[in-house]
Amino acid sequence: MHHQLNEKKTQEDWKCERQSGKKPSVADPTPDSECFRCGKLGHHQVRCPNDPICYKCKNPGHMAVNCPENKKLKLRMFGFSAKG
């Protein structure tokens, strides 16, 4: 007798996983996978051991939302120059 497996998860399945503390698995990265946090190859941002790299100025140690370049831009918009 041939039975088809139902591949959709039921609410009960999700409830059991949440209660057991089971986390979704992260696929193993390939050697050419680029990390969205540091820009280096071979790992995903979830397991990144490096400092973040800013996408705006490309410097390490902060993310674009906290980039010092943002402050310079705001000062220029109001007619001030940011000399350092």
C-alpha positions, -999 to +999 in steps of 0.1 A: +000+000+000+014+034-010+010+064+013+017+100+004+035+121+029+020+155+037+050+178+035+031+208+049+037+215+085+006+217+107+001+242+134+007+214+159+042+207+143+052+244+146+039+245+182+060+214+191+091+230+175+087+263+194+081+245+227+112+223+222+134+253+216+144+239+182+158+266+160+156+266+122+189+253+108+212+276+088+225+260+057+263+255+057+278+283+036+298+275+005+334+288+002+322+316-021+293+327+002+297+364+011+288+375+046+265+405+046+280+418+079+317+419+071+319+412+034+343+383+037+338+349+021+330+315+036+304+322+063+270+338+069+263+369+090+246+348+116+279+332+125+302+361+116+332+364+140+344+397+125+336+433+131+309+447+108+319+467+077+300+498+068+284+497+034+286+535+031+323+542+039+337+507+038+354+511+072+352+484+099+335+488+133+301+502+125+271+497+103+259+523+077+231+535+099+257+546+125+283+559+099+302+591+108+297+601+072+260+606+079+269+634+104+291+651+079+263+650+053+238+665+077+262+694+085+268+701+048+230+703+042+228+731+068+257+751+054+283+740+079+316+724+068+330+695+088+367+699+090+387+674+110 
